[in-house]
């Protein structure tokens, strides 16, 4: 759809934008990005995109903008600036050939010069996409005219430090398109999207898949030892649609599932329009949809589903299969609440191999290039469609709200909020609308609707959180000089202890006035004597999250000898003593600190029963103290999990989270670790008759 844009200037004169315009969408991928030095690990990368509108001049004649600022600086760009930061993609982990699902759309005036500046960064930690610890791999500049004039609308640029960036632009031929509001600069009308967001009154694909019998190793070792005795992989799935030149564009990537050869992936909700494309044929010359309204062709167009494994140093494909959305719906074992009894073997109408197995259809996974060959030994697993259906987005949102309401579940106490106009996501603590079921002595009797919320205390400036960190230095962590052990860290890469500290510490720091935290270690020997608590760092407290990391790292410069056993009594008593000072002080809106003890441990506590009793006693006394334990490594943490899931009176103010379950999602790690804290703080304030102003 082409339009002529016009707008009024400050004097009321009409300004014509020029020629006809259309909507274009930018897709990005990279290849052969350099691996990390020494450890030969494929990088975690993110792409940042900026826009420069210019005259009809080539990119070589255009003055390059300065290096891209962080997302928080986007608001500093003035309205009349031609150059501005658009947005950034998601983080793609462990891949030298990342394909980003985030895309970028804008209006484009035919004949004009419009430049995209793509900066590729390597993340040196998995903490946050906006982390300062990023390394610029290089910048690529693309002129929209050059890309649209290239074969298959794809242009490549080499990066300074190695690797290639590919820009692919598609012209979106929507039948009913609402043109962006007229602006002087196209940069203000640009949007980024994963093409999977829920759009009002749009058709959504609700999909849930389960893989089975994944063959995750082809080494000679697997010929001698059964794969059952080999470490199980973390896996994720990608769903792609066809594009020009026999290539595929990724429209969805699932979160990884930990250590399973039969993973059940989370339910995904994908906008059906994500599968629409402007090409007239797929890699197999099958006609596909060319408009967002052509739902019939979208349902029958080919899609590619690929299963990947996440190794320590890279991601690698296990296998893939080609199918259609219609076929997924037909092969769903659960559809609208009913189990379909299927008896079928052979090839489906779309050509994919489908096998009936215990009243369900499965799709065979084959390595790339082997899907069309009849070689049973090349089958690397199977995928079953648990749920596949098309649902209107409005109905979907209404249904999910009703289910949540009927289940009477509390809202999560940790949510993602948008902080400021820059759109940067910040993990914050907040509570829901429901009343906590915790029983605290001298609790104020009031109707549920009158119960203050955590956010009300925050807005009143009354929340002041004190953090104590206790770190496990027992010998079960392994020699920190050996790669693969819990405390091993080199070349700026954080270990699991450090990533946990940053993920949780950055959230808590937002609610701390002083940001001075005591850092303790336990389970190590000094001068031949085992210490169950000792000071980390040169000072009694460390300032901020960076101070915590520095204090932790300075321990390795001492004469410490890792020992054991794992005993938590000393650090619990030290935190309780600190919390008692807050409790015994005079009640006021300026003396209302609340203490959080964060324990990072890899092992089994020597006397868990007495430890539980100690935590429960502190809760019953009403001390302003919550205990959070993060399990590091691969130990059996079932006792901790059972304790954390116990009823409130048997649990106390205690939370346990296993790091491995959220190692690729630090925001969710922080969310799960702090999920109970807002209600703990509100309960404590109410027990002392402290109300928000």
Legacy VTK file of the C-alpha trace (Angstrom):
# vtk DataFile Version 3.0
C-alpha trace
ASCII
DATASET POLYDATA
POINTS 693 float
0.000 0.000 0.000
1.520 3.306 -1.097
0.540 6.678 0.290
1.478 10.330 0.044
2.293 11.839 3.419
1.940 15.480 4.430
2.000 17.422 7.682
1.829 20.987 8.991
4.863 22.868 10.191
4.919 25.311 13.085
3.675 28.121 10.830
0.763 26.118 9.543
2.279 25.443 6.121
1.837 22.017 4.596
5.042 20.051 4.068
4.974 17.317 1.456
7.090 14.306 2.321
7.908 13.589 -1.324
7.157 10.398 -3.235
5.001 7.382 -2.446
5.776 5.416 0.700
5.468 1.816 1.780
6.104 -0.237 4.913
9.353 -2.223 5.068
10.586 -4.700 7.661
14.232 -5.448 8.451
15.468 -8.944 9.402
18.962 -9.610 10.732
21.281 -12.589 10.959
25.038 -13.139 11.254
27.523 -15.820 10.326
31.025 -16.827 11.394
31.233 -14.447 14.340
34.545 -14.880 16.187
34.671 -17.291 19.101
35.835 -16.253 22.528
39.579 -16.447 22.927
41.270 -19.254 24.851
38.090 -21.146 25.756
36.954 -21.399 22.094
33.354 -20.719 23.111
30.795 -19.365 20.671
29.577 -15.923 21.763
26.347 -14.592 23.247
25.416 -11.705 20.958
22.948 -8.871 20.624
22.356 -6.447 17.735
21.537 -2.763 18.168
19.919 -0.925 15.301
19.969 2.805 14.566
18.501 4.789 11.710
19.763 7.697 9.636
17.546 9.486 7.155
19.484 11.351 4.497
19.290 12.698 1.013
19.838 10.727 -2.191
23.468 10.078 -1.420
25.383 6.905 -0.998
26.381 5.582 2.374
30.013 6.365 1.631
29.211 10.062 1.318
27.187 10.185 4.516
28.869 11.129 7.765
28.724 8.194 10.125
26.983 8.723 13.461
28.835 8.199 16.744
28.851 4.783 18.467
25.413 3.672 19.539
24.483 4.688 23.085
22.793 2.320 25.501
18.993 2.041 25.236
18.511 4.403 28.171
20.013 7.180 26.082
17.370 6.902 23.388
15.318 9.627 25.030
18.184 12.076 24.701
17.780 12.131 20.913
16.029 15.324 19.853
13.026 15.261 17.574
14.887 17.053 14.814
17.864 14.689 14.903
18.097 12.494 11.806
20.039 9.802 13.641
18.547 7.860 16.538
18.714 4.500 18.249
15.751 2.305 17.336
16.006 -0.720 19.560
17.970 -3.890 20.127
17.337 -7.547 19.407
17.058 -10.363 21.869
20.208 -12.102 23.101
21.154 -15.199 21.110
23.358 -17.459 23.200
26.217 -19.738 22.269
26.041 -19.133 18.523
28.483 -17.826 15.930
25.624 -17.834 13.416
22.772 -16.072 15.251
19.396 -15.463 13.616
17.494 -12.771 15.494
13.731 -13.060 15.866
13.321 -9.343 16.636
12.504 -7.385 13.472
12.229 -3.671 12.695
9.525 -1.969 10.618
9.204 1.585 9.301
7.716 3.575 6.449
10.020 4.159 3.496
9.753 6.823 0.820
10.727 5.454 -2.582
13.861 7.090 -3.977
15.079 8.468 -0.659
18.203 7.418 1.208
17.515 5.556 4.438
20.450 4.004 6.301
20.385 1.302 8.963
23.414 1.074 11.277
23.804 -2.373 12.833
26.144 -2.796 15.818
26.878 -6.368 16.904
27.932 -6.815 20.532
29.306 -9.842 22.345
27.956 -10.165 25.881
30.598 -11.160 28.380
27.964 -12.278 30.878
24.386 -13.575 30.801
23.172 -11.009 33.299
21.363 -8.369 31.263
21.263 -7.226 27.687
22.147 -3.715 28.839
25.148 -4.899 30.842
28.237 -2.718 30.541
30.356 -5.812 29.996
29.887 -5.955 26.230
32.409 -6.065 23.442
31.722 -4.417 20.094
32.412 -6.888 17.300
31.780 -4.354 14.560
29.336 -2.119 12.713
27.593 -2.641 9.389
25.832 0.073 7.372
22.984 -0.773 4.993
21.190 1.547 2.575
17.601 0.459 2.010
17.942 1.171 -1.724
20.969 -1.131 -1.977
19.254 -3.940 -0.076
16.057 -3.737 -2.128
18.152 -3.720 -5.310
20.144 -6.798 -4.310
19.300 -10.371 -5.185
16.574 -11.733 -2.921
16.592 -8.375 -1.071
19.594 -9.527 0.995
22.827 -7.601 1.518
25.932 -8.702 3.444
28.596 -6.680 5.246
31.790 -7.893 6.911
32.550 -6.911 10.503
35.849 -5.446 11.655
36.623 -8.291 14.096
35.389 -11.083 11.868
32.021 -12.391 10.774
29.314 -11.221 8.396
26.013 -9.408 8.991
23.105 -10.074 6.627
20.242 -7.584 6.241
17.054 -8.779 4.586
14.209 -6.347 3.847
10.673 -7.294 2.949
7.976 -4.934 1.711
4.841 -5.664 3.682
1.880 -5.815 1.349
-0.951 -5.417 3.795
-4.424 -5.141 2.380
-5.625 -2.864 5.151
-2.742 -0.897 6.475
-2.950 2.111 8.757
-0.106 4.402 7.700
2.078 5.821 10.452
1.335 9.371 11.525
3.144 11.934 9.308
6.486 13.000 10.744
9.512 14.973 9.649
11.830 12.082 10.419
11.102 8.474 9.610
13.009 7.459 12.737
10.115 8.447 14.973
7.754 6.098 13.153
9.971 3.063 13.349
8.993 0.105 15.502
10.648 -3.115 16.574
8.787 -6.357 16.954
9.312 -10.047 17.411
6.287 -10.597 15.184
4.982 -12.770 17.982
3.452 -10.134 20.215
-0.267 -10.301 20.901
-2.028 -7.746 18.715
-5.602 -6.752 19.438
-8.175 -8.798 17.514
-5.558 -10.829 15.602
-5.375 -14.560 14.978
-2.900 -16.364 17.237
-1.348 -19.812 16.971
-1.337 -21.508 20.388
1.271 -24.258 20.190
2.920 -26.656 22.601
5.381 -29.334 21.517
7.093 -32.243 23.202
10.238 -33.925 21.929
11.216 -37.490 22.686
14.240 -39.784 22.350
16.585 -36.971 21.332
19.980 -38.223 20.168
22.284 -35.543 21.497
25.702 -37.012 20.749
27.284 -38.616 17.693
30.703 -39.162 19.217
32.558 -42.472 19.246
31.861 -42.626 22.974
28.147 -43.131 22.308
28.958 -46.319 20.372
30.466 -47.850 23.488
28.470 -46.246 26.296
24.694 -45.909 26.256
23.469 -42.342 25.808
21.491 -42.836 29.027
24.779 -42.481 30.924
25.825 -39.306 29.093
24.874 -35.886 30.432
21.485 -34.874 29.066
21.367 -31.656 27.028
19.519 -28.395 27.470
17.358 -27.964 24.362
15.144 -25.371 22.688
13.066 -25.142 19.505
12.950 -22.671 16.627
10.040 -22.166 14.237
10.851 -20.631 10.850
9.024 -19.572 7.707
10.408 -19.559 4.126
11.944 -16.544 2.458
13.921 -15.680 -0.662
16.621 -17.933 -2.055
15.711 -21.070 -0.125
16.408 -19.492 3.264
14.311 -19.573 6.409
13.398 -16.703 8.747
13.042 -17.516 12.446
9.720 -16.254 13.851
9.869 -17.937 17.277
12.506 -19.305 19.644
11.504 -21.084 22.858
13.202 -20.832 26.257
15.585 -23.765 26.868
14.459 -26.838 28.793
17.064 -28.144 31.218
18.703 -31.567 30.904
16.082 -33.707 29.205
15.963 -36.001 26.186
12.143 -35.816 26.332
11.496 -32.106 26.969
7.997 -30.631 27.168
8.326 -27.075 25.888
6.360 -24.130 27.222
3.183 -23.138 25.451
3.953 -20.538 22.786
1.584 -17.913 21.404
2.571 -16.666 17.936
0.773 -14.099 15.809
-0.424 -15.853 12.659
0.706 -12.866 10.601
4.294 -13.767 11.526
4.118 -16.554 8.972
3.077 -14.246 6.127
5.757 -13.303 3.623
6.168 -11.353 0.409
7.813 -14.175 -1.536
5.805 -16.113 -4.063
7.315 -19.489 -3.367
9.039 -21.379 -0.596
12.347 -23.232 -0.857
10.339 -26.189 -2.176
8.375 -24.066 -4.679
5.217 -24.387 -2.607
2.932 -21.379 -2.794
2.809 -19.417 0.439
0.850 -16.483 1.768
1.852 -13.056 0.507
-0.479 -10.913 2.639
-1.325 -10.792 6.293
-5.007 -11.408 5.516
-4.496 -14.590 3.509
-5.133 -16.949 6.420
-5.892 -19.931 4.175
-2.504 -19.810 2.476
-0.777 -19.145 5.787
-2.260 -22.343 7.214
-0.994 -24.405 4.269
2.379 -22.692 3.830
5.455 -24.673 4.887
7.170 -24.012 8.202
10.358 -25.495 9.626
10.644 -26.714 13.234
14.176 -27.300 14.502
15.414 -28.646 17.843
18.766 -27.372 19.152
20.926 -28.471 22.052
22.777 -25.976 24.237
26.295 -27.152 24.971
28.753 -25.418 27.243
30.570 -23.756 24.372
28.012 -23.679 21.558
24.534 -24.530 20.316
24.099 -27.330 17.827
21.184 -28.612 15.801
19.745 -32.002 16.776
17.285 -32.238 13.910
14.350 -30.616 12.141
11.249 -31.344 10.119
9.082 -29.418 7.684
5.326 -29.198 8.115
2.407 -26.743 7.967
0.284 -25.054 10.615
-2.748 -26.965 9.388
-0.888 -30.241 9.826
0.143 -29.306 13.366
-3.483 -28.634 14.270
-4.626 -31.932 12.735
-1.928 -33.858 14.603
-2.523 -32.259 17.983
-3.121 -34.813 20.749
-5.088 -32.251 22.778
-7.305 -29.866 20.912
-9.948 -27.781 22.667
-9.822 -30.078 25.661
-10.401 -33.333 23.784
-7.932 -36.128 23.107
-7.952 -37.147 19.470
-7.629 -40.873 18.817
-5.338 -41.102 15.837
-4.362 -44.099 13.804
-2.122 -43.091 10.976
1.194 -44.018 9.391
2.952 -42.641 6.361
3.208 -39.231 4.734
0.832 -36.316 5.291
-0.568 -34.180 2.518
2.208 -31.624 2.986
4.862 -34.319 2.607
6.210 -34.612 6.147
6.782 -37.995 7.702
4.232 -38.771 10.424
4.025 -41.898 12.561
1.183 -43.022 14.826
2.315 -43.994 18.304
-0.054 -44.768 21.185
-2.901 -42.658 19.817
-0.691 -39.746 18.900
1.209 -38.627 15.809
4.883 -37.856 15.938
7.161 -36.070 13.500
10.644 -37.474 12.911
13.652 -35.183 13.430
16.459 -35.489 10.903
19.711 -33.551 10.525
19.686 -30.800 7.906
19.971 -32.246 4.420
18.716 -35.687 5.528
15.007 -35.003 6.005
14.082 -36.158 2.521
16.157 -39.330 2.610
14.818 -42.650 3.807
17.579 -43.392 6.317
16.113 -44.575 9.651
19.495 -44.447 11.377
19.600 -40.702 10.697
16.482 -40.075 12.802
17.636 -38.006 15.781
14.377 -37.858 17.716
10.679 -37.203 17.403
8.265 -34.366 18.164
4.662 -34.681 19.306
2.159 -31.853 19.040
0.541 -31.545 22.457
-1.567 -28.486 21.623
-2.100 -26.608 18.373
-5.052 -24.327 17.707
-5.935 -20.944 16.264
-7.545 -18.483 18.644
-8.506 -14.825 18.486
-6.182 -12.681 20.593
-9.041 -10.953 22.417
-10.626 -14.289 23.303
-7.226 -15.654 24.317
-6.539 -12.812 26.732
-10.057 -13.021 28.167
-9.762 -16.792 28.598
-6.407 -16.521 30.373
-7.728 -13.848 32.713
-10.752 -16.011 33.546
-8.571 -19.035 34.248
-6.352 -16.991 36.555
-9.394 -15.551 38.341
-11.071 -18.940 38.788
-7.861 -20.516 40.065
-7.738 -17.861 42.826
-3.961 -17.691 42.527
-2.056 -14.712 43.813
-0.417 -12.427 41.352
3.316 -12.929 41.027
5.145 -10.725 43.470
7.802 -10.069 40.875
6.753 -8.486 37.583
8.446 -6.857 34.624
7.654 -3.162 34.442
8.521 -0.485 31.939
10.545 2.186 33.679
10.476 5.563 31.984
9.919 6.437 28.354
12.983 4.663 27.065
11.223 1.323 27.240
13.961 -0.447 29.112
12.676 -3.347 31.155
13.589 -3.398 34.823
12.903 -6.227 37.215
11.175 -4.809 40.268
9.494 -6.104 43.373
5.752 -5.604 43.651
2.816 -7.396 45.143
-0.579 -8.451 43.830
-4.046 -7.528 44.916
-4.559 -10.498 47.183
-3.909 -10.782 50.890
-1.006 -12.910 52.026
-1.927 -16.050 53.926
1.049 -15.665 56.277
0.222 -15.543 59.998
2.202 -12.920 61.899
1.821 -12.173 65.580
0.019 -8.894 66.454
-1.225 -8.644 62.860
-3.468 -5.635 62.268
-7.086 -6.689 61.725
-8.463 -4.902 58.693
-10.648 -5.785 55.714
-8.762 -7.192 52.687
-9.471 -4.161 50.541
-7.839 -1.905 53.166
-4.611 -3.889 53.345
-1.719 -1.731 52.079
0.244 -2.900 49.069
3.985 -3.140 48.774
4.021 -0.500 46.028
2.297 1.943 48.384
5.167 1.577 50.850
7.658 2.036 48.008
5.953 5.213 46.782
5.990 6.524 50.350
9.761 6.071 50.436
9.530 3.725 53.406
11.071 0.546 51.965
14.751 0.175 52.862
16.204 -3.289 52.274
19.429 -4.510 53.835
21.198 -7.376 52.032
23.559 -9.941 53.569
25.365 -12.337 51.218
26.802 -15.696 52.340
28.958 -17.675 49.868
29.859 -21.374 50.002
33.614 -22.114 49.899
33.429 -25.834 50.737
35.645 -28.261 48.819
32.659 -29.828 47.043
32.750 -26.804 44.713
35.967 -28.130 43.183
39.313 -26.497 42.512
38.553 -22.941 41.268
41.562 -23.123 38.937
39.998 -25.961 36.928
37.447 -25.120 34.198
33.997 -26.526 34.878
34.134 -26.158 38.660
31.670 -23.905 40.468
34.080 -21.054 41.321
36.054 -21.095 38.055
36.096 -17.743 36.277
38.391 -16.382 33.599
38.593 -13.672 30.914
35.699 -11.673 32.303
33.234 -14.566 32.204
31.179 -14.828 35.372
30.664 -18.112 37.162
27.308 -19.212 38.573
27.980 -17.577 41.951
28.735 -14.220 40.349
25.749 -14.369 37.983
23.433 -15.099 40.912
24.858 -12.167 42.873
24.351 -9.750 39.985
20.878 -10.973 38.999
19.421 -10.768 42.514
21.645 -8.026 43.915
20.763 -5.526 41.173
17.061 -5.871 41.980
17.488 -5.560 45.740
19.816 -2.563 45.345
16.929 -0.513 43.974
15.354 -0.636 47.428
18.475 0.008 49.540
19.362 3.516 50.700
22.959 2.856 51.750
23.823 -0.108 49.497
26.419 -1.215 52.032
26.218 -4.982 52.424
28.098 -7.461 54.639
29.651 -10.331 52.641
30.407 -13.586 54.436
31.982 -16.857 53.446
31.623 -20.262 55.062
33.080 -23.758 54.790
36.787 -22.885 54.421
39.915 -23.237 56.537
42.204 -20.429 57.654
45.388 -21.343 59.515
44.122 -24.927 59.767
40.830 -23.961 61.424
37.472 -24.454 59.695
35.418 -21.268 59.646
31.640 -21.446 59.269
31.578 -17.665 58.843
34.314 -15.226 57.840
34.470 -11.784 56.292
34.967 -11.468 52.540
36.863 -8.401 51.413
38.946 -5.855 53.245
36.028 -4.012 54.856
33.083 -5.024 56.998
30.679 -4.107 54.189
30.857 -3.836 50.426
29.219 -1.047 48.456
26.819 -2.036 45.713
26.809 -5.122 43.523
30.256 -4.374 42.128
31.548 -4.190 45.690
30.074 -7.613 46.443
31.852 -9.097 43.413
35.149 -7.457 44.385
34.871 -8.765 47.958
34.144 -12.274 46.673
37.097 -12.235 44.286
39.586 -10.961 46.872
39.009 -14.126 48.933
41.105 -16.082 46.403
44.066 -13.829 47.188
44.158 -15.070 50.816
45.482 -18.334 52.289
42.014 -19.902 52.167
41.768 -23.691 51.928
38.397 -25.000 50.751
37.045 -27.435 53.309
33.682 -28.420 54.814
31.107 -29.386 55.932
28.223 -27.084 54.849
26.873 -25.459 58.014
24.520 -22.470 57.819
23.896 -21.809 61.532
26.586 -19.130 61.856
25.510 -17.019 58.884
21.850 -17.341 59.939
22.639 -16.078 63.442
24.740 -13.217 62.076
21.903 -12.085 59.782
19.376 -12.437 62.630
21.602 -10.324 64.870
21.702 -7.626 62.215
17.907 -7.796 61.751
17.373 -7.646 65.522
18.995 -4.211 65.604
16.354 -2.973 63.177
13.583 -4.645 65.188
14.682 -3.248 68.554
14.981 0.294 67.290
12.201 2.840 67.718
9.312 2.447 65.294
9.356 5.230 62.719
9.082 5.744 59.019
12.829 6.327 58.871
13.737 3.275 60.943
12.080 0.445 59.061
14.892 -1.536 57.475
14.237 -5.117 56.390
17.014 -7.689 56.053
17.419 -10.291 53.303
19.983 -13.077 53.728
21.105 -14.451 50.355
22.894 -17.815 50.718
24.709 -19.297 47.708
25.614 -22.952 48.219
26.405 -26.000 46.133
25.965 -28.740 48.682
23.766 -30.482 51.201
23.467 -28.824 54.600
24.854 -30.968 57.406
21.883 -30.515 59.769
18.921 -29.368 57.714
16.342 -29.994 60.453
17.983 -27.655 62.955
18.512 -25.102 60.177
14.805 -25.186 59.362
13.911 -24.778 63.013
16.198 -21.763 63.276
14.547 -20.034 60.297
11.046 -20.786 61.618
11.953 -19.377 65.038
13.133 -16.104 63.503
9.857 -15.848 61.585
7.738 -16.532 64.658
9.656 -13.851 66.567
8.683 -11.377 63.881
12.253 -10.392 62.974
12.559 -8.389 59.735
14.430 -11.205 57.990
13.843 -13.313 54.870
16.193 -16.134 53.878
16.846 -16.970 50.216
19.000 -19.955 49.206
20.307 -20.350 45.644
21.433 -23.877 44.794
24.574 -23.857 42.619
25.673 -26.904 40.640
24.148 -30.334 40.162
23.619 -31.549 43.719
20.368 -33.107 44.889
18.404 -30.139 46.237
15.133 -32.026 46.743
15.135 -31.362 50.515
15.507 -27.630 49.948
12.692 -27.668 47.374
10.406 -29.564 49.725
11.158 -27.083 52.489
10.465 -24.076 50.258
7.142 -25.555 49.093
5.954 -26.351 52.631
3.008 -24.517 54.261
3.821 -21.096 55.651
3.942 -22.122 59.298
6.361 -24.989 58.477
8.431 -22.980 55.990
9.001 -19.616 57.645
10.244 -16.735 55.567
12.311 -18.986 53.318
12.702 -19.396 49.551
14.841 -21.812 47.546
15.708 -21.546 43.842
17.964 -23.843 41.827
20.251 -21.764 39.629
20.364 -24.287 36.753
16.638 -23.908 36.117
17.050 -20.205 35.279
20.701 -19.903 34.261
19.746 -18.481 30.846
17.127 -16.114 32.257
18.585 -13.918 35.026
15.407 -11.836 35.252
13.353 -14.938 35.986
15.988 -16.095 38.488
15.580 -12.810 40.351
11.806 -13.043 40.048
11.650 -16.526 41.569
14.154 -15.730 44.324
12.300 -12.611 45.489
8.742 -13.754 44.856
7.803 -13.862 48.567
9.744 -10.835 49.759
7.184 -8.055 49.069
4.530 -9.812 51.159
7.102 -10.555 53.880
7.916 -6.852 54.087
4.256 -5.798 54.159
3.495 -8.363 56.880
6.398 -7.084 58.963
5.351 -3.442 58.635
1.766 -4.271 59.564
2.907 -6.282 62.577
4.572 -3.079 63.846
1.627 -0.845 62.929
3.652 0.940 60.242
1.364 2.158 57.464
2.324 3.928 54.233
1.951 7.692 54.319
LINES 1 694
693 0 1 2 3 4 5 6 7 8 9 10 11 12 13 14 15 16 17 18 19 20 21 22 23 24 25 26 27 28 29 30 31 32 33 34 35 36 37 38 39 40 41 42 43 44 45 46 47 48 49 50 51 52 53 54 55 56 57 58 59 60 61 62 63 64 65 66 67 68 69 70 71 72 73 74 75 76 77 78 79 80 81 82 83 84 85 86 87 88 89 90 91 92 93 94 95 96 97 98 99 100 101 102 103 104 105 106 107 108 109 110 111 112 113 114 115 116 117 118 119 120 121 122 123 124 125 126 127 128 129 130 131 132 133 134 135 136 137 138 139 140 141 142 143 144 145 146 147 148 149 150 151 152 153 154 155 156 157 158 159 160 161 162 163 164 165 166 167 168 169 170 171 172 173 174 175 176 177 178 179 180 181 182 183 184 185 186 187 188 189 190 191 192 193 194 195 196 197 198 199 200 201 202 203 204 205 206 207 208 209 210 211 212 213 214 215 216 217 218 219 220 221 222 223 224 225 226 227 228 229 230 231 232 233 234 235 236 237 238 239 240 241 242 243 244 245 246 247 248 249 250 251 252 253 254 255 256 257 258 259 260 261 262 263 264 265 266 267 268 269 270 271 272 273 274 275 276 277 278 279 280 281 282 283 284 285 286 287 288 289 290 291 292 293 294 295 296 297 298 299 300 301 302 303 304 305 306 307 308 309 310 311 312 313 314 315 316 317 318 319 320 321 322 323 324 325 326 327 328 329 330 331 332 333 334 335 336 337 338 339 340 341 342 343 344 345 346 347 348 349 350 351 352 353 354 355 356 357 358 359 360 361 362 363 364 365 366 367 368 369 370 371 372 373 374 375 376 377 378 379 380 381 382 383 384 385 386 387 388 389 390 391 392 393 394 395 396 397 398 399 400 401 402 403 404 405 406 407 408 409 410 411 412 413 414 415 416 417 418 419 420 421 422 423 424 425 426 427 428 429 430 431 432 433 434 435 436 437 438 439 440 441 442 443 444 445 446 447 448 449 450 451 452 453 454 455 456 457 458 459 460 461 462 463 464 465 466 467 468 469 470 471 472 473 474 475 476 477 478 479 480 481 482 483 484 485 486 487 488 489 490 491 492 493 494 495 496 497 498 499 500 501 502 503 504 505 506 507 508 509 510 511 512 513 514 515 516 517 518 519 520 521 522 523 524 525 526 527 528 529 530 531 532 533 534 535 536 537 538 539 540 541 542 543 544 545 546 547 548 549 550 551 552 553 554 555 556 557 558 559 560 561 562 563 564 565 566 567 568 569 570 571 572 573 574 575 576 577 578 579 580 581 582 583 584 585 586 587 588 589 590 591 592 593 594 595 596 597 598 599 600 601 602 603 604 605 606 607 608 609 610 611 612 613 614 615 616 617 618 619 620 621 622 623 624 625 626 627 628 629 630 631 632 633 634 635 636 637 638 639 640 641 642 643 644 645 646 647 648 649 650 651 652 653 654 655 656 657 658 659 660 661 662 663 664 665 666 667 668 669 670 671 672 673 674 675 676 677 678 679 680 681 682 683 684 685 686 687 688 689 690 691 692
